[in-house]
Amino acid sequence: MQEHDEHERKWHLAAKVLSGSSLDPEEQLAWEALQADGKFQLEYVQVKKYWQQLEGLPYGQIDTGQDWQTVWNRIQHQVPVTAGSRRMVAPWLRYAAVIAVCVSVAFFTGWKLSGTASGTNAVLALTVIEAPPGSKTRIVLPDSSTVWLNAKSRLSFDESFGIDNRNLVLEGEAFFDVVKSTMPFRVRTPLYDVAVLGTAFNVKAYADDDRVITTLVHGSVRIERKRDAGTTEVIMLKPNEKVTAFRTTSGGPAFSGNYRYTVDRGIDAEMETAWKDGWLSVQGESLLELACKLERLYDIKINFEEKTLENYRYTGRLRQLSLEQVLKALSLTSPVAFTIDEKKVTLREDKSSTSKYRSLQNP
């Protein structure tokens, strides 16, 4: 009950912010505290995207009290769990409906959120598939497309997927091998949408990363992102190309602030997507970036004793063996020593090999 009340409090504040209502001093402090709640911020970003699509629409008069009860009854409904996945109404989808009622808006537009039966709206159940930290999973979607979901990632789609849409929401990283169809296959990330008809591509959109990357293996993809002015920017990718959105501002919730977009051509797409085949591949990445990958892959926490270690860079490919074997491989190629204490790893500089490493880097 307490958890339920806490969710209500958070989304009551979100409703006031989105609808332009002023917050009293106590609410303002509570809203500022929520900026550090990563999970809530990820859901709020999704709701805000749909909310922005409503601007300028002709609203009709509705009975907010009656509609509140109708929506509340619907969002309480839980769809039974199925093997290998969780079917539920996603939290941000529930509260998107609540916010809509709070400010007298009875519908959403854009990417389909609800279906109509006998003249009444019905919230569609979502299938949510997760790969927790330390694991990966492979899924065959209802349209026969295949998805490899990397560690600490989540994929969701509604019950109409493969029938009248092929829309998904991705949090984390996934490789898609899409069956060709006249119906577009769309992957929504917090920054942009990826649209294809039939192709193989990789999307990396972790909330704790400072960049979002889409890499094309074969076929073609269309990147679509909304500008602040309301216009849509389109970026087309060809095989062995990738688009990267770099965050240029620090601080604030995930996927907020300004981003700079670049397109790299002539890359090794197979190398960049080798994770799905059990390889740990890096291309000029810092040890700090590599540590973030290892934390997801092995469900651990890595600490650095010296900040200078974070800037060591690596290029290569290594089979995803045990954590200790991977760390030993690092220690053979750079002056890095390590200790493992259950799920905590400490990296420190190996003084005995530092000078040898530096002489190899600067012959």
C-alpha positions in Angstrom: 0.0 0.0 0.0 2.9 2.4 0.9 4.5 1.7 -2.5 1.3 2.4 -4.3 0.9 5.7 -2.4 4.5 6.6 -3.3 3.8 6.1 -7.0 0.7 8.2 -6.8 2.6 11.0 -5.2 5.3 11.0 -7.9 2.8 11.0 -10.7 0.6 13.6 -9.1 3.7 15.9 -9.2 4.4 14.9 -12.8 0.8 15.7 -13.8 1.1 19.2 -12.4 4.5 19.8 -14.1 3.3 18.6 -17.5 0.0 20.5 -17.3 1.8 23.8 -16.3 0.4 24.0 -12.8 2.6 25.6 -10.2 4.1 23.6 -7.3 4.1 24.8 -3.8 7.5 24.9 -2.0 7.1 21.5 -0.5 6.1 20.0 -3.8 9.0 21.8 -5.5 11.5 20.2 -3.1 9.9 16.7 -3.7 10.0 17.2 -7.5 13.7 18.2 -7.4 14.5 15.1 -5.3 12.8 13.0 -8.0 15.5 14.1 -10.5 17.8 11.6 -8.9 15.3 8.7 -9.3 16.7 7.1 -12.5 13.8 4.6 -12.9 11.1 7.3 -12.5 13.0 9.7 -14.8 13.1 7.0 -17.6 9.4 6.5 -17.3 8.7 10.2 -17.1 10.7 10.8 -20.4 8.4 8.4 -22.1 5.3 10.0 -20.8 6.6 13.5 -21.7 7.2 12.4 -25.3 3.6 11.4 -25.7 2.4 14.4 -23.8 4.2 16.8 -26.2 2.3 15.3 -29.1 -1.0 16.5 -27.6 -0.2 20.2 -28.0 -2.6 22.0 -30.3 -5.2 19.2 -30.4 -8.9 20.1 -30.0 -10.0 18.8 -26.6 -13.6 18.0 -25.8 -15.3 18.4 -22.5 -15.1 15.3 -20.3 -16.3 14.2 -16.9 -13.0 14.0 -15.1 -14.4 12.3 -12.0 -16.1 9.5 -14.1 -13.1 9.2 -16.4 -10.7 9.0 -13.4 -12.6 6.0 -12.0 -12.7 4.3 -15.4 -9.0 4.8 -16.0 -8.2 3.7 -12.4 -10.2 0.5 -12.8 -8.3 -0.3 -16.0 -4.8 0.4 -14.7 -5.4 -1.8 -11.7 -5.9 -4.8 -14.0 -2.9 -7.1 -14.2 -2.5 -9.5 -17.1 -1.3 -13.0 -16.0 2.4 -13.8 -16.4 3.4 -16.0 -19.4 6.5 -18.2 -19.7 9.7 -16.4 -20.5 8.2 -12.9 -20.3 6.0 -10.6 -18.2 2.7 -9.2 -19.6 1.5 -6.2 -17.8 0.4 -2.6 -18.3 3.7 -0.7 -18.0 4.0 1.8 -15.1 4.7 4.8 -17.4 1.7 3.8 -19.6 -0.6 3.6 -16.5 0.4 7.0 -15.3 0.2 8.5 -18.8 -3.5 7.7 -18.6 -3.8 9.1 -15.2 -2.1 12.4 -16.3 -4.4 12.6 -19.3 -7.4 12.5 -17.0 -5.9 15.0 -14.5 -5.8 17.7 -17.2 -9.0 16.7 -19.1 -7.5 15.0 -22.1 -9.2 11.8 -23.1 -6.9 10.3 -25.7 -3.3 10.0 -27.0 -2.1 10.3 -30.6 1.1 9.3 -32.4 2.4 5.8 -31.5 -0.6 3.7 -30.7 -1.3 3.3 -26.9 -4.9 2.1 -26.8 -7.4 0.1 -28.9 -11.1 0.7 -29.5 -13.8 -1.9 -29.0 -17.6 -1.2 -29.3 -16.9 2.5 -29.0 -14.9 2.4 -25.8 -11.2 2.7 -25.2 -9.3 -0.2 -23.8 -5.7 0.0 -22.6 -3.6 -2.7 -24.4 -1.5 -5.1 -22.3 2.2 -4.9 -22.9 4.6 -7.8 -23.1 7.8 -6.9 -21.3 11.0 -8.9 -21.8 14.0 -8.3 -19.6 17.6 -9.4 -19.6 18.8 -8.6 -16.0 22.4 -7.7 -15.2 24.7 -10.6 -15.8 22.7 -12.3 -18.5 21.5 -12.0 -22.2 18.5 -13.5 -23.9 17.3 -14.2 -27.4 13.7 -13.7 -28.4 11.6 -14.6 -31.5 8.9 -11.9 -31.9 5.3 -12.6 -33.0 6.3 -11.4 -36.6 9.2 -14.0 -36.6 11.8 -11.3 -36.2 14.6 -12.2 -33.9 16.0 -10.0 -31.1 19.2 -10.5 -29.0 18.7 -8.6 -25.7 21.9 -7.6 -23.9 22.5 -7.5 -20.2 20.5 -5.0 -18.1 18.0 -4.3 -21.0 14.3 -4.3 -21.5 12.0 -4.6 -24.5 8.3 -4.0 -24.6 5.5 -4.2 -27.1 1.7 -4.3 -27.1 -0.7 -7.1 -27.9 -1.2 -5.7 -31.4 2.4 -6.2 -32.4 2.6 -8.1 -35.7 -1.2 -7.5 -36.4 -1.5 -3.8 -37.0 1.9 -2.5 -35.8 5.5 -3.6 -35.3 6.3 -1.0 -32.6 8.7 -1.7 -29.6 10.3 0.3 -26.8 13.9 -0.4 -25.9 15.8 0.4 -22.7 19.3 -0.8 -23.0 20.9 -2.7 -25.9 19.5 -5.1 -28.5 20.4 -6.5 -31.9 17.5 -6.9 -34.3 17.2 -9.3 -37.3 14.0 -8.1 -38.8 11.8 -10.1 -41.1 10.9 -8.1 -44.2 7.3 -6.8 -44.4 5.3 -3.9 -45.8 4.5 -3.0 -42.1 7.3 -0.7 -40.7 9.3 -2.1 -37.8 9.9 0.7 -35.3 12.1 0.8 -32.2 11.5 3.7 -29.9 14.4 5.0 -27.7 14.2 8.0 -25.3 16.1 10.1 -27.9 14.8 8.9 -31.3 12.9 6.2 -33.3 14.5 3.7 -35.6 12.3 2.6 -38.5 13.0 -0.3 -41.0 11.1 -2.7 -43.2 13.5 -5.7 -43.0 17.2 -5.5 -41.9 19.7 -6.3 -39.2 20.8 -3.5 -36.8 21.9 -2.8 -33.3 20.6 -0.1 -30.9 22.4 0.8 -27.7 20.4 3.1 -25.3 21.4 2.7 -21.7 20.2 5.3 -19.2 23.6 5.4 -17.5 25.5 6.0 -20.8 26.3 9.5 -22.2 25.5 8.3 -25.8 22.9 6.4 -27.8 24.2 4.4 -30.8 22.5 2.7 -33.7 24.6 0.5 -36.0 23.5 -1.0 -39.3 24.8 -4.4 -40.4 22.7 -4.8 -43.6 19.6 -3.3 -45.2 18.7 0.3 -44.4 17.4 2.2 -41.4 15.7 5.5 -40.9 16.5 7.5 -37.7 13.7 9.9 -36.8 14.0 12.4 -33.9 11.8 15.3 -32.9 13.5 18.7 -32.6 12.5 21.2 -29.9 10.8 23.3 -32.6 8.4 20.3 -33.4 10.1 19.4 -36.7 11.4 15.9 -37.4 15.0 15.3 -38.4 15.7 12.2 -40.5 19.0 10.4 -40.7 19.4 7.5 -43.2 22.0 4.7 -42.6 23.6 2.3 -45.0 25.4 -0.9 -44.1 28.5 -0.5 -41.9 27.4 2.9 -40.8 26.3 4.1 -37.3 24.7 7.2 -35.8 25.8 8.3 -32.3 24.1 10.8 -30.1 26.7 12.3 -27.7 25.4 14.0 -24.6 27.1 17.5 -24.5 25.7 18.6 -21.1 26.4 17.0 -17.7 24.0 16.4 -14.8 20.3 16.1 -14.8 18.1 13.0 -15.4 18.9 10.3 -18.0 18.4 11.3 -21.6 18.0 15.0 -20.7 20.1 18.0 -21.9 21.7 18.5 -25.3 23.0 15.9 -27.7 25.3 16.1 -30.7 24.7 13.7 -33.6 27.4 12.2 -35.7 27.3 9.5 -38.5 30.4 7.2 -38.9 30.8 5.4 -42.2 32.9 2.4 -43.2 32.9 0.9 -39.6 33.2 -2.8 -38.7 29.6 -3.4 -37.9 30.2 -7.1 -37.2 32.8 -6.2 -34.6 30.4 -3.7 -32.9 27.6 -6.3 -32.7 29.8 -9.3 -31.7 28.4 -9.2 -28.2 25.3 -11.2 -29.3 27.7 -14.1 -30.3 29.4 -14.2 -26.9 32.3 -11.8 -27.6 33.4 -8.8 -25.6 34.6 -6.3 -28.2 36.1 -2.8 -27.7 37.3 -0.3 -30.3 39.3 2.5 -28.8 37.2 2.5 -25.6 38.5 3.7 -22.3 38.8 1.4 -19.3 36.0 3.4 -17.7 33.7 2.6 -20.6 34.9 -1.0 -20.6 34.2 -1.2 -16.8 30.6 -0.1 -17.4 30.2 -3.0 -19.9 31.7 -5.5 -17.4 29.3 -4.3 -14.7 26.3 -5.1 -16.8 27.7 -8.4 -18.2 28.7 -9.8 -14.8 26.4 -8.0 -12.4 29.2 -6.5 -10.4 30.4 -3.1 -9.2 33.9 -1.8 -10.3 35.9 0.7 -8.3 39.1 2.5 -9.4 41.8 3.2 -6.8 43.5 5.6 -9.2 41.6 7.9 -11.6 44.4 7.7 -14.1 43.4 4.1 -14.9 40.1 5.3 -16.3 41.8 6.7 -19.4 43.6 3.6 -20.6 42.2 2.6 -24.0 41.7 -0.8 -25.6 40.9 -2.3 -29.0 40.3 -5.9 -29.6 37.9 -8.8 -29.1 37.8 -11.4 -26.3 35.5 -14.3 -25.7 33.2 -13.6 -22.8 34.7 -16.1 -20.3 34.6 -15.8 -16.5 35.1 -12.4 -14.9 38.5 -13.4 -13.6 39.7 -14.6 -17.0 38.6 -11.3 -18.6 40.3 -9.3 -15.9 43.5 -11.3 -16.3 43.5 -10.6 -20.0 43.3 -6.9 -19.2 46.3 -7.2 -16.8 48.4 -8.9 -19.5 47.9 -5.9 -21.9 48.0 -3.0 -19.5 49.4 -2.2 -16.0 46.2 -3.1 -14.2 45.9 -5.2 -11.1 42.6 -6.3 -9.6 41.0 -7.9 -6.6 37.5 -9.6 -6.6 35.4 -9.6 -3.4 32.1 -11.3 -4.2 30.4 -8.7 -6.5 32.9 -5.9 -5.9 36.0 -5.5 -8.1 38.8 -3.1 -7.3 41.2 -2.0 -10.1 44.5 -0.5 -9.2 47.7 0.4 -11.1 50.4 -2.3 -11.3 53.5 -0.2 -10.5 55.8 -3.0 -11.6 54.6 -3.0 -15.2 53.7 0.7 -15.6 57.0 1.8 -17.2 57.0 -1.2 -19.6 53.5 -0.3 -20.7 54.4 3.3 -21.3 57.5 2.4 -23.3 55.3 0.3 -25.6 52.8 3.2 -26.0 55.6 5.7 -26.8 58.4 3.8 -28.6 
